[in-house]
């Protein structure tokens, strides 16, 4: 009762003070300003702008504004087929750059393609097919100048594992292939749809941190998969997690026992005479494992693998050391293919258990439209696999599309890119290609070898065409070990330890997300890794939205600036006034927390004032600058806060509410509840209008 | 090339200028301040505080600080059983209040309970059971003084529909009952667990808007369900959506045909003679429908229903008109029960097809521990149903727990409340109760009839106890129509049109969420409605996080304040300098958008400057006050922005980065890239340090 009466008195006083203040505002050094209310715009206009911001943030039709009809048509065609735009001022110097780059990436992609096809459980030629048609399509529709299109390791692995879960490629190779095309088709559809519906931003939800972890994990998984070719193991697990791979690598040995049982006795019969039985058993065991491993792990293969791996790594090293020698690692793979193939051919190593490619289908892509499942259960399977593979393919392509333009300073429309990539894969799926996208490593080479336009892709696909037409027989004696080695040396680049360290330095939470994805991929499977990555990313957003920061502000000496007292220890509190800043939009997800948090700040303050016998807090100023938006729950929270403070005879004051907030405060009539004269432009003005009252009441 | 050289020149100049500025800062009217870097705290400390903020935001152990061991024990007991806290200073005056309130809500709850039990497809006594044990448990453990515990309409309906989907209560009443107890058990477990794990904030994710819509929809669904009792229909659909309910209401009539076929002919034999065959057929049809509907919809029932419904609504109206007569609507239900029962008893209306309660089990709750499924498939079903029902029950209870304390000014610990409610339901499930929670309507009555403490709940449960022991036979002749009517008049309050209008006024998006939930419940089912509500709520959060606002700032005349030019049209741009403010934390989900958005602002600016022949933009000041946090993707975006601007010979300047941001800028070394001397405390200082350079270059 008493307090209420008192408070009313205070209120009345406040009113008078305000009037006085306003009148004397001229004489004041800093005059008081009203908080602006943005011009009321009708709902549909507002809705339209919001929609535009969400889906057409990059304003794609900007160029079309006030142009003639015919011009618009031309622009439209150019928008869909950028080649007509940059093609017009294409010249010989540019072509020189492109042809060099094209040949370089071709030499790099041909062996890689053959290997990647294996990752997707497909026969080699499909890798080459996917480097022939898609690049041509992209060259017409894509707007990135540096991207190198083709199959990539991670997507191939992902596709392989996902499809394998649906159909076994050993028992049903035909269905498997058809499902692969179906998946590719839907991958393309997904990509194109995302682009057309302007939903490109969806892939932003896979955070940088998550991608780093995922790529690293995928790289290691891929490298492990190569142990099959590298060690020349026949029977190999279809799982991708490190444990089952390692098991199958060593069980391979024991598996050998059954095969080699007959001829084993005499192998170490020698020891039976030279040593005692005990000793013999030990040695026996030791040697058995040793021999069996050796006999199972084909040693000739291992020799070839090790020697060429060291060669490739050395080439990489040179390339790193001297940027002008970037072409060394670029052509090293082709060289090692040629050398090893020749070597096997003359030594007949293939008869000594060195696995070789044996056969690559000759001729260019056959049509595969009829092989795509457009009906039945397999349609669904293909769709599921396709969407996932398509999204991952996008992330890699878009990442590239973001990296190089910033170097060469040209803009890319993410959504347009997606349409291009999508169309490319759809057409690909109809011409016996599997999911293709932009390759990190090859794009980098493409960029360094001075490509100017997408023509480098055309050059590459021409080379691939020639290979398919004439050179496939030459790969007969290429040892699988070489392909394994090439893949290993390629995916090593995907393990970005620097980035991981940076993550740790900058943001611990990101680092956790990164680790989660990494271990998820290694120990569970590619898709589990993805799942973990995405869910951690979301968890982070939600956490931020649920538990925003609320900081106490103080006045920085010799200024009218109020800042976080934790960040600026020199900032001093104003006695009798508590100033807090809410560092987030106020939503249903955090409104109650914010209300309680502010009240807690007040409680702490009052404890201190009690200790210090300093005047009781009479004003609570809430700095609203960071509060970019507020919803009904938020408004209610403010209302409750106001009532709660009123009971304690404390006046709620707002400083600098944003356009949206002030708008809603008026709409909900809370502005009047708090009182127009308690909403200020800046904290400084709020304080200066509160302090005189303090004096009077003291 | 040229531009690059130039820019370097500019940079050099800038450096010199900065030095000059710093030296002359004393003489300046406003001196320049460094941006504070918060004291570096180690990772684990940081992690700990973050954790505390997330789960122990309300600092529950505050009271335990620096207390003696014995005191701590007492406090601990009081924390778990608040009754020992408020019980100590309980007195007669308080008791007087409580007993009145207790009797009032008892009179209200008894008829409601019987009806609500029907909603959950249970026999009446289980409703009464649930108003006997749970209130007692809550009185011991709960800390809300105004909440009235017992079964509520929405939860009963939800439980009924969910359980019906698992087991049909007609064919397997026994299993159905057991499953109901199992669900109740797990509902309790869920609630208690959420409380113990301090995950109370999870229910905040069901936004106010969503709840308004959901409650409204549920109310209408419940009202529709009452048509069965209201019209005295025997065969009624088990679905809850409006369409199938309406169908069954009218199909009920046609169903009648078979029953009444024999006696129909003579009914309108009259017409056969008076009219021609055509005419006859028309009338025939007309009358048939008319008669049949009447014969099927028991008219006596309807009469009773209509008359008492109008009575109840009138009572409500009186209660609304005059707050002192709040008890009129409170006791009206009981009165109508008594009257109608008596009426049926003397008129033997039950023999004329007026459905009556017939029989309520006598005696208090039998134990039901053994009936709970702790194993097998039903365990899972019970768990699924229980968690959902438990969450919804919580939202209602917590909403109440938030409303009344603000009126009487006492604090509630949400998590502690959850533990209390959870325990209550667990114990309930073992004593033949189904999910109970705080009832909006009864709590309001409880509050208005002057309850002081949870003792009012004890009083209520005593009355219920007496009812169970002695008065159940009196309900034999109570017509179901009355129960239907009571429920209808009770759930009407849940339809909060005012709130919906407010939603529309304040936040259109919230309104959409509200509508979504509403129509979801009405046209699909309760859980679909829930799903829609939750997903819309999430979509809103994500949208906000993906597409934050980026606004252009201008200087407000006669101040050093820079504000959004849309909100403050009088704010003036500074020529040669573009000032933008990012209104959100910069995360992977929006970093690219923000970067592109800022560049777009720049593009617009440059278009205008071209038109106006005003000097070219040389500085881009990014006001970072609202940027409360930044992750690695955000840092990368800033870096790219910087590089991009450098190419155009524009200097990036940051104003007032927060503690977290500045910390990460340093960690990632971007601070050095941008240059310490381009990071300022306020926009004003940034501008004042940029402008001299502009002059020089002009």
Interface residues (C-beta under 8 A of the other chain):
Chain A: X30 X31 X33 X36 X37 X38 X43 X46 X47 X53 X54 X57 X58 X59 X201 X204 X205 X206 X207 X208 X209 X402 X406 X409 X414 X502 X503 X505 X506 X507 X508 X509 X510 X537 X540 X541 X542 X543 X544 X545 X546 X547 X548 X549 X556 X558 X559 X560 X561 X563 X564 X566 X567 X568 X569 X583 X584 X585 X587 X588 X589 X590 X591 X592 X593 X596 X597 X600 X625 X626 X628 X629 X631 X632 X633 X635 X636 X640 X643 X644 X647 X656 X658 X659 X660 X662 X664 X667 X668 X681 X682
Chain B: X30 X31 X33 X36 X37 X38 X43 X46 X47 X53 X54 X57 X58 X59 X201 X204 X205 X206 X207 X208 X209 X402 X406 X409 X502 X503 X505 X506 X507 X508 X509 X510 X537 X540 X541 X542 X543 X544 X545 X546 X547 X548 X549 X551 X556 X558 X559 X560 X561 X563 X564 X566 X567 X568 X569 X583 X584 X585 X587 X588 X589 X590 X591 X592 X593 X596 X597 X600 X625 X626 X628 X629 X631 X632 X633 X635 X636 X640 X643 X644 X647 X656 X658 X659 X662 X664 X667 X668 X681 X682
